[in-house]
Amino acid sequence: MTDHKPAWTPGRMAFLLPPAVERYMLARSSSYSPQGDALFADTIALGNPAVMMLAREQYALFRFLAAPLRWRRVLDIGTFTGLSAQAFAEGMASSAGRVVTIDRDRGWLDIARRHWTAAGVADRIDVLTGEALPMLRGLSDAPDLLFDFIFIDADKALVRDYVDEALRLLAPGGLIGVDNALWHGWVMDENHRDTDTDGMRAFNDRMAQDTRIETVMLPIADGLTLIRRR
Ligand SMILES: C[S@@+](CC[C@H](N)C(=O)[O-])C[C@H]1O[C@@H](n2cnc3c(N)ncnc32)[C@H](O)[C@@H]1O
């Protein structure tokens, strides 16, 4: 861990980097589209809940990857105000692409839909409302319904179950992204115990022994683990 204090700025959780390094990198990376910028601003206006928002560098990364990796179907677990879904939908090269996004809370959906419409991507995004795990278990693994990228960004307690379901729903050559792999650094502190921290720590610790998968944990935002099937 670094010796500076975590930066709790919504949308900016690159707390492992000294702020000057973070500023330098962000200033030299692609930022939000004008529509992404508007969604960011409306989410910030919510106050405290905005800390749940996708970090800017992840938004940029997902938009960046979606076209060259030819993502046509993306599953987004944890919609919130819709920034990750918007990044996938904006980045997809094909207007025939689909994003399926899941959240149990519809409270922020109006904000999401308004910005998806302004961005011209609303017709690419399907919203499922409910508890993520039963919803995932209900999704078909028929070959034409598999996903090229599955982004896991809901509660951390169940991350292992989400990854198991994601492996079932993943297209050949597809990737899974697990957000908050570092979970504010708490996963490294054995004395920090709660269901989310325990869930993420246990998942991280077992992942390396899981012979089904190959993984790389990136120090982006709050930690992003990429997984593919062996
Ligand atoms: C960190 S936010 C998602 C951020 C979003 N991906 C973005 O781009 O800003 C997590 C979301 O997951 C939802 N969530 C948490 N636990 C859930 C569960 N068990 N089932 C469904 N949704 C859940 C919350 O309601 C919240 O909107």
The ligand as an SDF file (V2000), in Angstrom:
LIG
                    3D

 27 29  0  0  0  0  0  0  0  0999 V2000
  -21.1800    0.0210   -7.7000 C   0  0  0  0  0  0  0  0  0  0  0  0
  -22.8040    0.1860   -8.2410 S   0  0  0  0  0  0  0  0  0  0  0  0
  -22.6850   -0.0990   -9.9540 C   0  0  0  0  0  0  0  0  0  0  0  0
  -22.0040    1.0260  -10.6840 C   0  0  0  0  0  0  0  0  0  0  0  0
  -22.2510    1.0440  -12.1640 C   0  0  0  0  0  0  0  0  0  0  0  0
  -21.7020   -0.1420  -12.8110 N   0  0  0  0  0  0  0  0  0  0  0  0
  -21.7180    2.2930  -12.8160 C   0  0  0  0  0  0  0  0  0  0  0  0
  -21.2960    2.2120  -13.9670 O   0  0  0  0  0  0  0  0  0  0  0  0
  -21.7150    3.3690  -12.2170 O   0  0  0  0  0  0  0  0  0  0  0  0
  -23.5450   -1.2740   -7.6550 C   0  0  0  0  0  0  0  0  0  0  0  0
  -24.9880   -1.4660   -8.0390 C   0  0  0  0  0  0  0  0  0  0  0  0
  -25.2950   -2.8420   -7.7950 O   0  0  0  0  0  0  0  0  0  0  0  0
  -26.5830   -2.9460   -7.2780 C   0  0  0  0  0  0  0  0  0  0  0  0
  -26.6390   -4.1710   -6.4850 N   0  0  0  0  0  0  0  0  0  0  0  0
  -25.9580   -4.4370   -5.3400 C   0  0  0  0  0  0  0  0  0  0  0  0
  -26.2260   -5.6750   -4.9270 N   0  0  0  0  0  0  0  0  0  0  0  0
  -27.0980   -6.2080   -5.8170 C   0  0  0  0  0  0  0  0  0  0  0  0
  -27.7500   -7.4780   -5.9230 C   0  0  0  0  0  0  0  0  0  0  0  0
  -27.5470   -8.4460   -5.0330 N   0  0  0  0  0  0  0  0  0  0  0  0
  -28.5610   -7.6810   -6.9820 N   0  0  0  0  0  0  0  0  0  0  0  0
  -28.7690   -6.7180   -7.9000 C   0  0  0  0  0  0  0  0  0  0  0  0
  -28.1820   -5.4970   -7.8460 N   0  0  0  0  0  0  0  0  0  0  0  0
  -27.3600   -5.2490   -6.8160 C   0  0  0  0  0  0  0  0  0  0  0  0
  -26.8020   -1.6760   -6.4590 C   0  0  0  0  0  0  0  0  0  0  0  0
  -28.1860   -1.3560   -6.3830 O   0  0  0  0  0  0  0  0  0  0  0  0
  -25.9770   -0.6490   -7.2410 C   0  0  0  0  0  0  0  0  0  0  0  0
  -26.7860    0.1140   -8.1180 O   0  0  0  0  0  0  0  0  0  0  0  0
  1  2  1  0
  2  3  1  0
  2 10  1  0
  3  4  1  0
  4  5  1  0
  5  6  1  0
  5  7  1  0
  7  8  2  0
  7  9  1  0
 10 11  1  0
 11 12  1  0
 11 26  1  0
 12 13  1  0
 13 14  1  0
 13 24  1  0
 14 15  1  0
 14 23  1  0
 15 16  2  0
 16 17  1  0
 17 18  1  0
 17 23  2  0
 18 19  1  0
 18 20  2  0
 20 21  1  0
 21 22  2  0
 22 23  1  0
 24 25  1  0
 24 26  1  0
 26 27  1  0
M  CHG  2   2   1   9  -1
M  END
$$$$
